[in-house]
Amino acid sequence: MLSAEETGEVFERPAGFGRVAYWAESYRRLEVALRQGTARLRISPRARKLLPMRFGAAGARALTGAGPPDRDGWVEVEVEVTVESEAVAVGDLLRLGAEAENGGAGARPSRAPAGRGPGGGGAGRPVRAAVNRFGQP
């Protein structure tokens, strides 16, 4: 918004409107719409610094449960992602760029060619395949 002008008009809430009840119902609808899933990733030392910034408390929790670093400092983590859809989760994960790859036991196979990933020894699998069990408890 670049500017605003007072018009003198008055807004009347509809009869029976309860602000507290409205926001409680709105919050309930949001909770129902959100989905939770686990992303298993292999992340670089740089991504270890980015994870809490990108995913907040979930990113910090993922780091506390990280596996031991490999010779290049990459670790395997499981991030609990809570978002509106799998597409949003994938977009959030892709923001880590080349600093993350699909990893860990149980990760879905990818159609990407086998090879050395950014960590020097990984499969180089795309992050999109890292969202496992999305939307399931």
C-alpha positions in Angstrom: 0.0 0.0 0.0 1.4 3.4 -1.0 -1.2 5.6 0.6 -4.6 5.7 2.3 -7.3 8.3 2.8 -10.0 8.4 5.5 -13.4 8.2 3.8 -15.6 8.8 6.8 -17.5 5.6 6.2 -18.3 3.4 9.1 -18.2 -0.4 9.1 -20.8 -2.3 11.1 -20.1 -5.9 12.0 -22.9 -8.3 11.1 -25.2 -9.1 14.0 -24.0 -12.1 15.9 -20.4 -11.8 14.7 -17.9 -12.9 17.3 -14.3 -12.0 16.6 -12.9 -14.6 19.0 -15.1 -17.4 17.5 -14.3 -16.3 14.0 -10.5 -16.5 14.5 -10.8 -19.8 16.5 -12.7 -21.4 13.5 -10.2 -19.9 11.1 -7.3 -21.4 13.0 -9.0 -24.8 13.2 -9.5 -24.7 9.3 -5.8 -23.9 8.9 -4.7 -26.8 11.2 -6.9 -29.2 9.1 -5.4 -27.9 5.9 -1.8 -28.2 7.0 0.1 -31.4 6.2 3.1 -32.8 7.9 5.8 -35.0 6.4 9.4 -36.0 6.9 12.1 -35.0 4.5 15.3 -37.1 4.7 18.2 -35.1 3.5 21.9 -35.2 3.2 23.2 -31.7 3.8 26.5 -29.8 3.5 28.2 -27.9 6.3 26.7 -24.7 4.8 23.2 -26.1 4.9 23.7 -27.0 8.5 23.8 -23.3 9.2 20.9 -22.6 6.8 18.5 -25.3 8.1 17.4 -23.4 11.3 17.0 -20.2 9.3 14.8 -21.9 6.6 12.8 -24.2 8.8 12.9 -22.6 12.3 12.6 -25.0 15.3 12.0 -28.0 13.0 15.4 -27.3 11.3 17.1 -27.0 14.7 15.6 -30.2 15.9 16.7 -32.0 12.7 20.3 -30.9 13.4 20.2 -32.3 17.0 19.3 -35.7 15.5 21.8 -35.5 12.6 24.0 -38.5 11.9 27.8 -38.2 12.1 29.4 -36.0 9.4 31.2 -37.8 6.5 34.7 -36.9 5.4 33.4 -33.8 3.7 31.2 -32.7 6.6 27.9 -33.7 5.1 25.3 -35.2 7.5 22.0 -37.0 7.2 19.0 -35.3 8.8 15.2 -35.8 9.0 13.3 -32.5 8.9 9.6 -32.5 9.9 7.9 -30.2 7.4 4.5 -28.7 8.1 3.0 -26.9 5.1 -0.1 -26.6 2.9 1.0 -29.0 0.2 3.8 -31.2 -1.0 4.6 -28.6 -3.7 5.2 -26.0 -1.0 7.4 -28.4 0.9 9.5 -29.2 -2.2 9.8 -25.5 -2.9 11.0 -24.9 0.7 13.5 -27.7 0.4 14.8 -26.6 -3.0 15.8 -23.3 -1.4 18.7 -25.2 0.1 20.0 -25.6 -3.5 23.1 -27.7 -4.1 23.7 -27.7 -0.3 21.2 -30.6 0.1 20.3 -33.8 -1.6 17.9 -36.6 -1.1 19.5 -39.0 1.4 19.1 -41.4 4.2 17.7 -44.9 4.5 14.3 -45.3 3.1 14.5 -42.4 0.7 12.6 -43.0 -2.5 14.6 -43.8 -5.5 15.1 -41.2 -8.1 15.4 -41.2 -11.9 18.5 -39.1 -11.7 21.6 -40.7 -13.1 23.9 -42.2 -10.4 27.0 -40.2 -9.7 28.8 -38.2 -7.2 26.7 -35.6 -5.5 27.7 -32.2 -4.2 29.1 -33.9 -1.1 31.6 -35.8 -3.0 30.1 -39.3 -2.4 26.4 -39.0 -2.5 24.0 -40.2 -5.2 23.2 -36.6 -6.2 19.5 -37.4 -6.0 17.2 -34.4 -6.2 15.6 -33.0 -3.1 12.1 -33.5 -4.6 12.3 -37.2 -3.9 13.2 -36.5 -0.2 9.7 -35.7 0.9 8.7 -39.1 2.3 5.4 -40.2 3.9 4.1 -36.7 3.2 0.7 -36.1 4.8 0.8 -39.4 6.7 1.0 -39.5 10.5 
